[in-house]
Amino acid sequence: MDIKYNLKSSRRTEQFQPEGNVGFGNLRTDHMFLMDYRDGQWCDPRIEPYAPFEIAPGAISLHYGQSIFEGAKAFMHDDGEIYTFRLNKNAERLNTSADILCIPNLDEDKQLEAINALIDVDRLWFPMQDGACLYIRPFIFATEDRLSVSPSLNFTFCVILSPSGAYYADGVSKAIRLLISKKFHRAVSGGTGASKAAGNYAASLRAGQAAAEYGAAQVLYLDANNQQIEEVGAMNHFHVLKDGTVVIPTFTDTILKSITSQSMLELGHILGCEVRQETIMLDKFIADIEAGEIVEAGGFGTAAVVSPVGSYIFEDGRVVTVGDGEVGPSIKRIYQIFTELQNGQLEGPEGWVKRVERVAP
Ligand SMILES: Cc1ncc(COP(=O)(O)O)c(C=O)c1O
């Protein structure tokens, strides 16, 4: 790809050394990557200073939500180089979302090249603090200026970066509570649940507010018939049996195929336990917690890697505590192994971490 570089004259010249945890998603780097889709093809790849877009007020994404995104992280290893983690899986998933939202696919290699080039240009923005990362946010939105409801003919692919701090300051220490909701649903079969469609997240805000009213951090979403466990807010759900087996709900078209979950399914040999998928019936899940068959539970996702769940609350106020309600040993181990893989302290399967090459002019 022939990327055009229009670099800021005032760009960062020294490595970013923030004081205190920079948090998640608050900061931006100096540049963004852009590419447009018009006349039936992706064109004009370019890196420009981070700045507001010009977008037609009638753009389809603003009215009908034809917009998708991804979320990934890059880490700095002891050699001082930046490495992405399984970014090819994000590129693949962006195209899955694109298929679901009638958005043209963008070649995975081009996505990876775009992100590599952008990180390279802004590599001095990597925040030098423990557990930090560069959060990578690729997204595509419809730009055609038309008010009739049909797929846009024009799109923009953009990548922005956010220097972010450690999710857990001192390892995984606090277990969260989830609201088991029979009122709010995230997805139905035949809908957009398996995509990272912007609208899925807009639709989740109301449920998130309801969870907060119950003192819960997130909603545990059930299927539309309130029988099966599907997802946790913006994470996949999982539980751990007393023999250490990790169980994740089977991926369906109502569940986002989490890259963290997919990685877990391939890591059993390193974790020393079985990791499998099955359909999880809510009633059996609760009974198994109460009988001590299920000893830990949580969510998997890029933001936290793993979020332990200490208890569930139903909309009628009933509370079910998992184990002793604290963070269990399996979850601590999963978190440790995952972060060691991401930070290059542990060698993972071939191709999981990729060094960001120096390609910028
Ligand atoms: C709905 C939903 N489920 C699961 C996940 C976890 O996916 P991943 O592990 O790829 O971050 C996310 C976050 O991306 C999400 O938004």
The ligand as a MOL file (V3000), in Angstrom:
LIG
                    3D

  0  0  0     0  0            999 V3000
M  V30 BEGIN CTAB
M  V30 COUNTS 16 16 0 0 0
M  V30 BEGIN ATOM
M  V30 1 C -19.9040 -7.5270 23.3240 0
M  V30 2 C -18.4950 -7.9330 23.5600 0
M  V30 3 N -18.2290 -9.2220 23.8930 0
M  V30 4 C -16.9730 -9.6470 24.1060 0
M  V30 5 C -15.8880 -8.7850 24.0030 0
M  V30 6 C -14.5040 -9.2850 24.2410 0
M  V30 7 O -13.8450 -9.4420 23.0160 0
M  V30 8 P -12.2620 -9.3510 22.9490 0
M  V30 9 O -11.7230 -10.4020 23.8210 0
M  V30 10 O -11.9500 -9.5850 21.5130 0
M  V30 11 O -11.9060 -7.9830 23.3920 0
M  V30 12 C -16.1190 -7.4400 23.6650 0
M  V30 13 C -14.9900 -6.5020 23.5320 0
M  V30 14 O -14.4770 -6.3500 22.4750 0
M  V30 15 C -17.4430 -7.0140 23.4360 0
M  V30 16 O -17.6870 -5.7440 23.1060 0
M  V30 END ATOM
M  V30 BEGIN BOND
M  V30 1 1 1 2
M  V30 2 1 2 3
M  V30 3 2 2 15
M  V30 4 2 3 4
M  V30 5 1 4 5
M  V30 6 1 5 6
M  V30 7 2 5 12
M  V30 8 1 6 7
M  V30 9 1 7 8
M  V30 10 2 8 9
M  V30 11 1 8 10
M  V30 12 1 8 11
M  V30 13 1 12 13
M  V30 14 1 12 15
M  V30 15 2 13 14
M  V30 16 1 15 16
M  V30 END BOND
M  V30 END CTAB
M  END
